[in-house]
Amino acid sequence: MNWISFITGGMSVVLAYSLFSSGQEEEMEAEFNEEETVANAVVKDFAGRYVTLSCQTCRKLKKHMEIVPDVYQCTKCKRHTDLRPVS
């Protein structure tokens, strides 16, 4: 009975690993290609751009809307997050 449980558990781990590992490689390639296109693109309209950031007021990952280049506003609490470099 212990061998059956051991083999079933091993096969479950192998199946779960094969399902989840194949999806991550494709996502990583897509993100890499997306970063290349974003680096080459010039964004002129910031009104509809959303980014997931950690909000200090909500203390959770929330969507933030870009209102000015590198200045984001939380969609829930409306707190501004300034990510501009200090010069």
C-alpha positions, 0 to 999 in steps of 0.5 A: 500500500505504501508503494502505491501511494509513493508512485501515485505521489511521484506521478502527480508531482511529475504531471504538475511540474510538466504542466506548470513549467511549460507555461512559464517558459512561453510567458518569459519569452513573451515578456522578453519580447514585450520589453524589447518592443516597449524599449523601442516604442515612444509612448505619447498617450499616458491616459490609459496605461495601467501598471500593477504596483504595491500601494503603500496605503492599501498594502496590496498589489493594485492597479495604478494608472499612469497620469504623467510619465512615471507618475502613477495613481492607485485606482482604489485609494487615488494615492500618487506614486512618483517613480521619476529619477531624482536629479 
